[in-house]
Amino acid sequence: MTGGYVFIATSLDGFIARQDGDISWLLARDDLAEDHGFDPFIGRMDAMVMGAGTWAAVQELDPWPYPVPVLVLSRRLAGQAPPARLEGRVRFVDLAPEAAMEMLAAEGAQRVYVDGGQVIRSFLRKGLIAEIILTQVPVLLGQGLPLFGPLPHDIDLKLLASHAFPSGLVQSHYRVAR
Ligand SMILES: NC(=O)c1ccc[n+]([C@@H]2O[C@H](COP(=O)([O-])OP(=O)(O)OC[C@H]3O[C@@H](n4cnc5c(N)ncnc54)[C@H](OP(=O)(O)O)[C@@H]3O)[C@@H](O)[C@H]2O)c1
């Protein structure tokens, strides 16, 4: 069955960005240059789904960091062509979480990297997330864009592994209980 996989960093108080989308508090950390397991993670993925907010933050990245086909969920951008340099690698679609996963499943994807706070929350609400690798950064931002939010019911998680890096970053790998 096709499942969603999250690999994301938050402040200790659970924010993925400041309210205005700023993630310099994350990017400015020298310790991020340490290996935190992104390469082996993305190496296991067949495709990626991200929200329009995350697309806005990553669209200029050069080199493009995602070696798998990327689906950007956006009512605003749906139907538009991606920038020429990302042709064949990025598609803009207006699909609900289940429909996006069904489309990727039909294309043969089993493991889908899901990114963006709003998108992750909508996939969690639909039971489409299989695993979460959460890296907590030892900073309190007080406010910002949250990773988690309201749910129709509790979601139980099983801790598969936890690792504290010398930098103070703590990474926890969870499987979503079914
Ligand atoms: N800390 C980290 O590791 C990390 C990781 C990723 C992102 N970020 C940061 O997080 C910010 C973006 O996150 P975000 O929570 O604001 O937005 P997001 O989830 O990336 O994007 C949300 C947007 O996606 C579109 N959308 C389409 N279908 C959707 C669906 N089913 N569910 C939800 N949204 C859907 C909507 O835009 P339309 O109006 O176009 O439809 C919505 O406004 C950026 O600042 C980025 O830098 C941080």
Ligand as a Chemical Component Dictionary entry (heavy atoms), coordinates in Angstrom:
data_LIG
# 
_chem_comp.id                   LIG 
_chem_comp.type                 NON-POLYMER 
_chem_comp.pdbx_formal_charge   0 
_chem_comp.three_letter_code    LIG 
# 
loop_
_chem_comp_atom.comp_id 
_chem_comp_atom.atom_id 
_chem_comp_atom.alt_atom_id 
_chem_comp_atom.type_symbol 
_chem_comp_atom.charge 
_chem_comp_atom.model_Cartn_x 
_chem_comp_atom.model_Cartn_y 
_chem_comp_atom.model_Cartn_z 
_chem_comp_atom.pdbx_ordinal 
LIG N1  N1  N 0  11.178 22.996 9.072  1  
LIG C1  C1  C 0  11.127 22.237 8.004  2  
LIG O1  O1  O 0  11.760 21.159 7.929  3  
LIG C2  C2  C 0  10.228 22.655 6.868  4  
LIG C3  C3  C 0  9.847  21.710 5.912  5  
LIG C4  C4  C 0  8.957  22.107 4.916  6  
LIG C5  C5  C 0  8.482  23.413 4.865  7  
LIG N2  N2  N 1  8.918  24.307 5.796  8  
LIG C6  C6  C 0  8.420  25.695 5.772  9  
LIG O2  O2  O 0  7.009  25.643 5.968  10 
LIG C7  C7  C 0  6.383  26.683 5.221  11 
LIG C8  C8  C 0  5.289  26.068 4.354  12 
LIG O3  O3  O 0  4.423  25.269 5.132  13 
LIG P1  P1  P 0  2.867  25.606 5.217  14 
LIG O4  O4  O 0  2.280  24.773 6.316  15 
LIG O5  O5  O -1 2.693  27.072 5.283  16 
LIG O6  O6  O 0  2.326  25.181 3.788  17 
LIG P2  P2  P 0  2.321  23.906 2.813  18 
LIG O7  O7  O 0  1.673  22.733 3.448  19 
LIG O8  O8  O 0  3.673  23.721 2.208  20 
LIG O9  O9  O 0  1.373  24.488 1.657  21 
LIG C9  C9  C 0  0.024  24.805 1.939  22 
LIG C10 C10 C 0  -0.671 25.235 0.663  23 
LIG O10 O10 O 0  -0.743 24.122 -0.224 24 
LIG C11 C11 C 0  -1.978 24.198 -0.968 25 
LIG N3  N3  N 0  -2.727 22.951 -0.838 26 
LIG C12 C12 C 0  -3.266 22.248 -1.872 27 
LIG N4  N4  N 0  -3.820 21.115 -1.483 28 
LIG C13 C13 C 0  -3.675 21.078 -0.168 29 
LIG C14 C14 C 0  -4.063 20.130 0.797  30 
LIG N5  N5  N 0  -4.688 18.974 0.493  31 
LIG N6  N6  N 0  -3.776 20.392 2.068  32 
LIG C15 C15 C 0  -3.130 21.526 2.406  33 
LIG N7  N7  N 0  -2.712 22.452 1.511  34 
LIG C16 C16 C 0  -2.992 22.230 0.241  35 
LIG C17 C17 C 0  -2.700 25.435 -0.483 36 
LIG O11 O11 O 0  -2.289 26.476 -1.380 37 
LIG P3  P3  P 0  -3.183 26.948 -2.639 38 
LIG O12 O12 O 0  -3.951 28.099 -2.158 39 
LIG O13 O13 O 0  -2.211 27.268 -3.713 40 
LIG O14 O14 O 0  -4.058 25.778 -2.991 41 
LIG C18 C18 C 0  -2.102 25.689 0.872  42 
LIG O15 O15 O 0  -2.140 27.054 1.221  43 
LIG C19 C19 C 0  7.479  27.362 4.426  44 
LIG O16 O16 O 0  7.854  28.528 5.109  45 
LIG C20 C20 C 0  8.623  26.367 4.434  46 
LIG O17 O17 O 0  9.880  26.996 4.378  47 
LIG C21 C21 C 0  9.764  23.961 6.792  48 
# 
loop_
_chem_comp_bond.comp_id 
_chem_comp_bond.atom_id_1 
_chem_comp_bond.atom_id_2 
_chem_comp_bond.value_order 
_chem_comp_bond.pdbx_ordinal 
LIG N1  C1  SING 1  
LIG C1  O1  DOUB 2  
LIG C1  C2  SING 3  
LIG C2  C3  SING 4  
LIG C2  C21 DOUB 5  
LIG C3  C4  DOUB 6  
LIG C4  C5  SING 7  
LIG C5  N2  DOUB 8  
LIG N2  C6  SING 9  
LIG N2  C21 SING 10 
LIG C6  O2  SING 11 
LIG C6  C20 SING 12 
LIG O2  C7  SING 13 
LIG C7  C8  SING 14 
LIG C7  C19 SING 15 
LIG C8  O3  SING 16 
LIG O3  P1  SING 17 
LIG P1  O4  DOUB 18 
LIG P1  O5  SING 19 
LIG P1  O6  SING 20 
LIG O6  P2  SING 21 
LIG P2  O7  DOUB 22 
LIG P2  O8  SING 23 
LIG P2  O9  SING 24 
LIG O9  C9  SING 25 
LIG C9  C10 SING 26 
LIG C10 O10 SING 27 
LIG C10 C18 SING 28 
LIG O10 C11 SING 29 
LIG C11 N3  SING 30 
LIG C11 C17 SING 31 
LIG N3  C12 SING 32 
LIG N3  C16 SING 33 
LIG C12 N4  DOUB 34 
LIG N4  C13 SING 35 
LIG C13 C14 SING 36 
LIG C13 C16 DOUB 37 
LIG C14 N5  SING 38 
LIG C14 N6  DOUB 39 
LIG N6  C15 SING 40 
LIG C15 N7  DOUB 41 
LIG N7  C16 SING 42 
LIG C17 O11 SING 43 
LIG C17 C18 SING 44 
LIG O11 P3  SING 45 
LIG P3  O12 DOUB 46 
LIG P3  O13 SING 47 
LIG P3  O14 SING 48 
LIG C18 O15 SING 49 
LIG C19 O16 SING 50 
LIG C19 C20 SING 51 
LIG C20 O17 SING 52 
# 
